[in-house]
Amino acid sequence: MWSSERRWLKSIRRRLIIALVGGLGSLLVVMFLLLDQMLDHHLYARLDAQLLDRARAVGALLASGTPVDTLMPEFREHGHTDFFTLWDAAGRVVARSSSSGTQALMRPPRMPADAPLYYDVILPDGHRGRAVAQRVLPGHAGQTHAAVITVAIERTDVDLLERRIHLTLLLVILLAALCAALLAIIVVNRGLRPLLRLGTRVASLTVEGEHRPLQDASLPSELTPLAAALDRAFGRLYEALERERRFARDVAHELRTPLAEIRTSTELAVRSGDACRAATALTVSLAAVERMQRSVDGLLALTRYESGQAQPQPEPLELRAMLDLQQQALRRAARGATRDIVHEGVAEWWTSSDPGLLECILANLLQNAVEYAPAHSRIVVRLQEQAEGVWVQVCNPAPDLTQADLSRFGERFWRKSPGHAADVHGGLGLALARTLAQVLGLELRFDLHAGELVARLGPFPALPDESNP
């Protein structure tokens, strides 16, 4: 039983409705009790004021010796509406109204002090009544031993009015409670509608489709942070899924040709039985395996940095010295026609960055410049100082490139022509360079001016003087 109630209360809608209905119902009950008390106090205050006025009038008539029944017919024998009784100090009845007959009013529960004493009584005619007792001085009421005078009137009409007021209030409170419950249900349902719509939109997201933003102008301000957090979470999830798909596509695309070469050369070597052909087949297979390894290593590096699994480790370094090292490594690895690489700009610039990641970026930019520059051409590496820091510029002639080709720079495995097939970086050099630049918080862009390709990387802020080694 308890478990089923707990399951039933798991609904936010039910909890809100119960809380609202309970709270409004409690408020209405409290209002009913307060109004009832106020009305009762008001009715009895008016009744008590009427009693006190009649008691004073009766006292005045008795003091003057005027028969009360003469001037106040409600105290006559057949009036049966008002009654009075006068007691002396010993508690004996001194006088009473004609309407009381032979039966006096009930004595007050205690002797009144200076203030009047109000109390409920059963009248001589058997009806319920309200009485006031007031102390009088001896001789004041026409009697030498008078002490207390009591005047009572029927309260039937007052009780009937009170019951009608109670019934009216009860009906109003019940109707208000029903309206409050209905209003609570409507308000809760309307209030939860944006949340339900948000849940429906979240449920409609699939891994096969595109990520549609959940945050829009129709959401209330309370749901905007939730939608923004869900957008960020789903955005990261969709990015991870896209990386996995792109990795699978790229691996399948790049490994298909090397695997076919290995298979073909191996089958030819097996069929021929010639040792020379077998050696040639092994050489072809080894070259294909090396290309496969470069492609897989590049893809793994891209995926690792794009997903944030690898974080940069910045340390002080000098840009000019790093460029010199990359230039020397490129010359040692160069084959065929050489290119002249010259340096311009500032001679020394200390900054803070990850040396390993920055070396990879610079190596790919220099390799890209060598691939697109004609033989015996000049490549200019410039450190250009600006207000925000130093920019690394690599400029080289690129007669084969067009402005439309720049939009594809950094696209995986894109090559302008087969002659530019990147044996060193497997067609992933610029893609890796762009990703690493984003990881380091640098900007990498390419421009083409009058047949010259300009790659700009930066800015590199200067280290404070005390940080320079």
Protein Blocks (a to p, Z undefined) as FASTA:
>chain_A
ZZmmmmmmmpmklmmmmmmmmmmmmmmmmmmmmmmmmmmmmmmmmmmmmmmmmmmmmmmm
mmnopafklmmmmlmmklomaccddddfkopafbdcfklomaccdddfbdcdfbdcdddd
ddfkopacddddddddehklopakbfbdcddddfklmmmmmmmmmmmmmmmmmmmmmmmm
mmmmmmmmmmmmmmmmmmmmmmmpcfklccddfbdfkbcfklmmmmmmmmmmmmmmmmmm
mmmmmmmmmmmmmmmmmmmmmmmmmmmmmmnopaklmmmmmmmmmmmmmmmmmmmmmmmm
mmmmmnomaccddddddfklmmmmmmmmmmmmpghjadddddedjfbdcddddfklmmmm
mmmmmmmmmmmpcghiacdddddddfkbccdddddddfkbcfklmmmgoiahiafbfklp
cfknnopmmmmmmmmmmmnopacddddeehiacddedddddddfklpZZ
